[in-house]
Amino acid sequence: MHLLEYFYNLSIKNDFFRDRKMKIPHHTSFHLYGARGTGKSTLVIEYLQGLEEDSWLYIDCQDPIFALEDIDSEILDAFIEEEEIQTVILDHYYDGFLDTLPQCRQLGIVSREKYQLDLPHLIELYPLDYEEFLSFEKGMSAANSFNHFLKVGTLPIVAHNNLHAFTIYMRNFFYASFDEDESRLMLILARYQGHRVTTHQIYTYAKDYFRISKDWVYRTIKRFTEEGLILFVDDIDIKGAKKMILYDFALSKYLSKSQQFPVTFDAIIVLALSKHKIPFKALGLHGYLIADDELIVPSAFESEESFWQKSYNKISIYKKHNIKKVTIVSVSNQYSFTLNEIEFEASPFYEWSILNEIPDEG
């Protein structure tokens, strides 16, 4: 029982917290999952601080003590009943940690992966979207905030810190969150940011640098994809090809120092679409098709005249795919024109990202 008493008496508190769009449901059991570094533990710890003292039990399933000891499910249930605990949180949960889930009024399971659990609420937490990022800022102008966003990315533990300490915080996060083999694979993946690639190509490239097994690479790519660390985008214009994007563009740039800005900006657009749960597919090198007839085109700095000329040469492609609107997402440009009955409109990312978010219905 002493192990449960240790966790029951444990004092946990966030040093830093900014509100997220995702909220923990009050008095209802839930499964919160998402990739490492997205702020899951911070979110759930902040929620516990608002509950009545001694009414909750927080257990970190990755605590080193579990290398030597286990928690018996029956003893845990007895402890919950004896102490009249209402809320139990199992953080960093993994399949098989307990024989049976605890019996309590509110159970919270927090994990990297999504498990098949019979809980009322399933919640996926992403890295910060741009609107959430703005809540981390303190009185910056729109231009300065966006420049800061481009440099520090979307991982909460990195984004809220001073820009001058970015490298230190990113390094600490990276080596604390990935083991040695995972770190090596992430370095390889960063080099493929924005490329159309297969798992076999990744393995072939990786084995030239590291002693690494093919089976491990295939398993880990699958696990990384399920966790949300990497995103593969289907391409309707190139058969069998999928574009690969890492879940934080700043992490990718940190791991691959040669990454060019157009690749970073393209990833920013893809991740925004994904976080806003807008269905999309790549249309070759032309952009991202949404809603069947709208094309999203990342174009950081291109002028209206230059884009008009390129579009004129692509009219047949647009017509082939029944595109009626082309939305150009830029860093700061804003313009519109019509060409062959197709509407073209350019908007700065910081406006497009917020205005085109799908409201949360749940």
C-alpha positions as CSV (number, residue, x, y, z in Angstrom):
1,M,0.0,0.0,0.0
2,H,3.0,2.3,0.6
3,L,3.5,2.7,-3.2
4,L,-0.1,4.0,-3.6
5,E,0.3,6.3,-0.6
6,Y,3.4,7.7,-2.3
7,F,1.5,8.7,-5.4
8,Y,-1.5,9.9,-3.4
9,N,0.6,12.3,-1.4
10,L,2.7,13.4,-4.4
11,S,2.6,17.1,-4.9
12,I,2.4,17.9,-8.6
13,K,2.1,21.4,-10.2
14,N,2.8,23.1,-13.5
15,D,5.5,25.7,-13.6
16,F,3.9,27.1,-16.7
17,F,0.5,26.7,-18.3
18,R,-1.5,28.4,-21.1
19,D,-5.0,27.5,-21.9
20,R,-5.5,25.0,-24.7
21,K,-8.5,24.6,-26.9
22,M,-8.8,21.0,-25.7
23,K,-10.4,20.8,-22.3
24,I,-10.6,17.8,-19.9
25,P,-14.3,16.8,-19.4
26,H,-15.4,17.3,-15.8
27,H,-16.4,14.2,-13.9
28,T,-16.4,12.0,-17.0
29,S,-13.8,9.3,-17.8
30,F,-11.6,10.0,-20.8
31,H,-8.7,8.7,-22.9
32,L,-6.3,11.5,-23.8
33,Y,-3.6,10.6,-26.4
34,G,-1.1,12.3,-28.6
35,A,2.5,12.4,-29.7
36,R,5.2,13.1,-27.2
37,G,5.8,16.8,-26.4
38,T,2.2,17.9,-27.2
39,G,1.4,18.9,-23.6
40,K,-0.7,16.0,-22.4
41,S,0.7,15.8,-18.9
42,T,0.7,19.6,-18.5
43,L,-3.0,19.7,-19.5
44,V,-4.1,16.9,-17.1
45,I,-2.1,18.2,-14.2
46,E,-3.6,21.6,-14.6
47,Y,-7.1,20.0,-14.6
48,L,-6.3,18.2,-11.3
49,Q,-5.3,21.4,-9.6
50,G,-8.9,22.6,-10.0
51,L,-10.3,19.5,-8.1
52,E,-10.9,19.2,-4.4
53,E,-7.8,18.3,-2.5
54,D,-7.4,14.6,-1.7
55,S,-10.1,13.7,-4.2
56,W,-7.7,12.5,-6.9
57,L,-4.9,10.1,-7.4
58,Y,-2.2,10.7,-10.1
59,I,0.0,7.7,-11.1
60,D,2.9,8.1,-13.5
61,C,3.2,4.7,-15.2
62,Q,6.7,5.6,-16.3
63,D,8.0,6.2,-12.7
64,P,11.3,4.3,-12.2
65,I,9.8,2.4,-9.3
66,F,7.7,0.2,-11.7
67,A,10.9,-1.4,-12.9
68,L,11.0,-3.2,-9.5
69,E,7.4,-3.1,-8.3
70,D,3.9,-3.5,-9.8
71,I,0.5,-2.3,-8.7
72,D,-2.1,-4.9,-8.0
73,S,-5.5,-3.9,-9.5
74,E,-7.5,-5.3,-6.5
75,I,-5.4,-3.4,-4.0
76,L,-5.7,-0.2,-6.1
77,D,-9.5,-0.5,-6.1
78,A,-9.5,-1.1,-2.4
79,F,-7.3,2.0,-1.9
80,I,-9.6,4.1,-4.0
81,E,-12.6,3.1,-2.0
82,E,-10.8,3.5,1.4
83,E,-9.6,7.1,0.5
84,E,-12.8,8.0,-1.3
85,I,-10.9,9.0,-4.4
86,Q,-13.1,10.4,-7.1
87,T,-10.6,10.8,-10.0
88,V,-7.7,8.6,-11.0
89,I,-5.2,9.6,-13.7
90,L,-2.9,7.0,-15.2
91,D,-0.3,9.1,-17.1
92,H,2.2,7.7,-19.6
93,Y,-0.1,4.6,-19.7
94,Y,0.9,1.6,-21.7
95,D,-1.1,-1.5,-22.6
96,G,-0.7,-4.1,-19.8
97,F,0.2,-1.7,-17.0
98,L,-2.7,-3.1,-15.0
99,D,-4.7,-6.3,-15.2
100,T,-8.0,-4.3,-15.0
101,L,-8.7,-0.6,-15.1
102,P,-9.4,1.2,-11.8
103,Q,-13.0,1.5,-10.5
104,C,-13.7,5.2,-9.8
105,R,-16.0,8.0,-10.7
106,Q,-13.6,9.5,-13.2
107,L,-10.8,7.6,-14.9
108,G,-8.3,9.4,-17.1
109,I,-5.9,7.4,-19.3
110,V,-3.1,9.5,-20.8
111,S,-0.9,7.9,-23.5
112,R,1.1,8.4,-26.7
113,E,-1.0,5.8,-28.6
114,K,-4.7,5.4,-28.9
115,Y,-5.9,2.3,-27.1
116,Q,-9.2,0.4,-27.5
117,L,-10.7,1.4,-24.1
118,D,-14.3,1.6,-23.1
119,L,-14.3,5.2,-22.0
120,P,-16.8,7.9,-22.9
121,H,-14.4,10.5,-24.2
122,L,-11.6,10.0,-26.7
123,I,-9.4,13.1,-27.0
124,E,-6.4,13.6,-29.3
125,L,-4.0,16.4,-28.5
126,Y,-1.9,17.9,-31.2
127,P,1.0,20.3,-30.9
128,L,-0.1,24.0,-30.8
129,D,-2.0,25.4,-33.6
130,Y,-1.3,29.0,-34.5
131,E,-4.2,30.5,-32.5
132,E,-3.0,28.5,-29.4
133,F,0.5,29.7,-30.0
134,L,-0.6,33.3,-29.9
135,S,-1.9,32.7,-26.4
136,F,1.7,32.0,-25.4
137,E,2.8,35.4,-26.7
138,K,3.0,38.5,-24.6
139,G,2.0,41.7,-26.4
140,M,3.8,41.0,-29.7
141,S,2.6,42.4,-33.0
142,A,1.1,40.0,-35.5
143,A,4.3,40.1,-37.6
144,N,6.6,39.5,-34.7
145,S,4.4,36.7,-33.4
146,F,4.5,35.0,-36.7
147,N,8.2,35.3,-37.0
148,H,8.6,33.9,-33.5
149,F,6.3,31.0,-34.5
150,L,8.4,30.2,-37.6
151,K,11.5,30.0,-35.4
152,V,10.3,28.1,-32.3
153,G,7.5,25.8,-33.7
154,T,4.6,24.2,-32.0
155,L,5.8,22.1,-29.1
156,P,4.6,23.8,-25.9
157,I,7.7,23.0,-23.8
158,V,9.8,24.8,-26.5
159,A,7.5,27.5,-27.8
160,H,6.9,29.2,-24.4
161,N,10.6,29.8,-23.7
162,N,12.9,32.6,-24.7
163,L,13.9,32.5,-28.4
164,H,17.6,32.7,-27.4
165,A,17.3,29.5,-25.5
166,F,15.5,27.6,-28.3
167,T,18.4,25.3,-29.2
168,I,18.9,24.3,-25.5
169,Y,15.2,23.5,-25.0
170,M,14.9,21.7,-28.3
171,R,18.0,19.6,-27.6
172,N,16.8,18.8,-24.1
173,F,13.4,17.8,-25.4
174,F,14.8,15.6,-28.2
175,Y,17.2,13.6,-26.1
176,A,14.7,13.3,-23.2
177,S,11.9,12.1,-25.5
178,F,13.6,9.7,-27.9
179,D,15.9,6.7,-27.1
180,E,19.2,6.3,-29.0
181,D,17.8,4.3,-32.0
182,E,14.7,6.5,-32.2
183,S,16.9,9.6,-32.2
184,R,18.9,8.2,-35.2
185,L,15.7,7.4,-37.1
186,M,14.4,10.9,-36.4
187,L,17.5,12.4,-37.9
188,I,16.9,10.4,-41.1
189,L,13.2,11.3,-41.2
190,A,14.1,15.0,-40.9
191,R,16.1,14.8,-44.1
192,Y,13.0,13.5,-45.9
193,Q,10.8,16.3,-44.6
194,G,8.3,17.2,-47.4
195,H,9.6,14.4,-49.7
196,R,7.5,11.6,-51.3
197,V,9.1,8.6,-49.8
198,T,8.5,4.9,-48.9
199,T,9.5,3.1,-45.7
200,H,11.9,1.0,-47.8
201,Q,13.7,4.2,-49.0
202,I,14.0,5.4,-45.4
203,Y,15.5,2.1,-44.3
204,T,17.9,2.0,-47.3
205,Y,19.1,5.5,-46.4
206,A,19.3,4.9,-42.7
207,K,21.4,1.7,-42.9
208,D,24.2,3.6,-44.7
209,Y,24.7,5.6,-41.5
210,F,23.6,3.3,-38.6
211,R,23.5,-0.4,-37.8
212,I,19.8,-0.8,-37.8
213,S,17.5,-3.7,-38.7
214,K,14.9,-3.5,-41.5
215,D,12.2,-5.0,-39.2
216,W,12.8,-2.4,-36.5
217,V,12.6,0.5,-39.0
218,Y,9.3,-0.8,-40.4
219,R,7.8,-1.3,-36.9
220,T,9.0,2.0,-35.6
221,I,7.7,3.9,-38.7
222,K,4.3,2.3,-38.1
223,R,4.5,3.2,-34.4
224,F,5.6,6.8,-35.1
225,T,2.7,7.2,-37.6
226,E,0.1,5.8,-35.1
227,E,1.5,8.1,-32.4
228,G,1.3,11.1,-34.7
229,L,5.0,11.9,-34.9
230,I,5.0,11.6,-38.7
231,L,2.2,12.2,-41.2
232,F,2.0,10.6,-44.6
233,V,-0.1,12.6,-47.1
234,D,-1.7,10.7,-50.0
235,D,-1.0,12.1,-53.4
236,I,-3.7,11.8,-56.1
237,D,-1.4,12.9,-58.9
238,I,1.5,10.5,-58.3
239,K,0.5,6.9,-57.9
240,G,1.7,5.1,-54.8
241,A,3.5,8.2,-53.5
242,K,3.0,9.7,-50.0
243,K,4.5,12.9,-48.8
244,M,6.1,12.7,-45.3
245,I,5.9,15.5,-42.8
246,L,7.2,15.5,-39.2
247,Y,4.8,16.7,-36.6
248,D,6.7,19.8,-35.6
249,F,8.4,21.9,-38.4
250,A,10.9,23.5,-36.0
251,L,12.1,20.1,-34.7
252,S,12.6,19.0,-38.3
253,K,14.6,22.1,-39.1
254,Y,16.6,21.6,-35.9
255,L,17.5,18.1,-36.9
256,S,18.2,18.9,-40.5
257,K,20.2,22.2,-40.6
258,S,20.0,22.4,-44.4
259,Q,16.2,22.5,-44.6
260,Q,15.1,25.3,-46.9
261,F,12.3,27.7,-45.9
262,P,9.9,26.6,-48.7
263,V,10.0,23.1,-47.2
264,T,9.3,24.5,-43.7
265,F,6.5,26.7,-44.9
266,D,4.9,23.8,-46.8
267,A,5.0,21.7,-43.7
268,I,3.4,24.5,-41.7
269,I,0.4,24.4,-44.1
270,V,0.1,20.6,-44.0
271,L,0.1,20.6,-40.2
272,A,-2.4,23.4,-40.0
273,L,-4.8,21.4,-42.2
274,S,-4.3,18.3,-40.2
275,K,-4.8,20.0,-36.8
276,H,-8.0,21.7,-38.1
277,K,-9.2,18.2,-39.2
278,I,-9.7,19.3,-42.8
279,P,-9.6,16.3,-45.1
280,F,-7.0,16.9,-47.9
281,K,-4.7,15.2,-50.4
282,A,-1.6,16.4,-52.2
283,L,-2.0,17.2,-55.9
284,G,1.5,16.5,-57.0
285,L,3.7,19.6,-56.7
286,H,0.7,21.9,-57.2
287,G,-0.7,22.1,-53.7
288,Y,-3.3,20.4,-51.5
289,L,-6.9,19.6,-52.6
290,I,-9.7,20.1,-50.1
291,A,-13.5,20.0,-50.4
292,D,-13.1,18.4,-53.9
293,D,-12.8,21.8,-55.7
294,E,-10.5,24.0,-53.7
295,L,-6.7,23.9,-53.9
296,I,-4.5,25.2,-51.1
297,V,-1.1,26.4,-52.4
298,P,1.8,27.2,-50.1
299,S,3.6,30.2,-51.7
300,A,5.6,32.1,-49.1
301,F,6.8,35.1,-51.1
302,E,5.6,34.9,-54.7
303,S,4.1,38.0,-56.2
304,E,0.7,38.3,-57.8
305,E,2.2,38.7,-61.3
306,S,4.4,35.7,-60.9
307,F,1.6,33.5,-59.5
308,W,-0.8,34.6,-62.3
309,Q,1.7,33.6,-65.0
310,K,2.3,30.1,-63.4
311,S,-1.4,29.7,-62.9
312,Y,-2.1,30.5,-66.6
313,N,0.3,27.6,-67.5
314,K,-1.5,25.2,-65.2
315,I,-5.1,25.9,-66.2
316,S,-5.5,22.5,-67.8
317,I,-4.4,20.8,-64.6
318,Y,-6.9,22.9,-62.6
319,K,-9.7,22.1,-65.0
320,K,-8.8,18.4,-65.0
321,H,-9.4,18.2,-61.3
322,N,-12.5,20.5,-61.3
323,I,-10.8,23.2,-59.2
324,K,-13.0,26.2,-58.7
325,K,-10.9,28.1,-56.2
326,V,-7.2,28.4,-55.5
327,T,-6.2,29.7,-52.1
328,I,-2.6,30.9,-51.9
329,V,-1.2,30.9,-48.4
330,S,1.7,33.3,-48.1
331,V,3.8,34.9,-45.4
332,S,2.4,38.4,-45.9
333,N,1.1,38.8,-49.5
334,Q,-2.6,39.5,-50.0
335,Y,-4.3,39.7,-53.5
336,S,-7.0,38.1,-55.6
337,F,-7.8,37.6,-59.3
338,T,-10.0,35.5,-61.5
339,L,-8.6,33.3,-64.3
340,N,-10.8,31.2,-66.6
341,E,-13.6,31.3,-64.1
342,I,-11.3,30.1,-61.3
343,E,-11.0,32.3,-58.2
344,F,-7.5,32.9,-56.9
345,E,-7.1,34.5,-53.5
346,A,-3.8,35.0,-51.5
347,S,-3.9,35.4,-47.7
348,P,-1.1,35.6,-45.1
349,F,-0.8,32.4,-43.1
350,Y,-1.7,34.0,-39.7
351,E,-5.1,35.1,-41.2
352,W,-5.8,32.0,-43.2
353,S,-5.0,29.6,-40.4
354,I,-7.4,31.2,-37.9
355,L,-10.2,32.0,-40.3
356,N,-10.3,28.5,-41.9
357,E,-10.4,26.5,-38.7
358,I,-13.3,24.1,-38.3
359,P,-15.1,24.8,-35.0
360,D,-14.9,22.0,-32.4
361,E,-18.3,20.3,-32.2
362,G,-17.5,18.1,-29.3
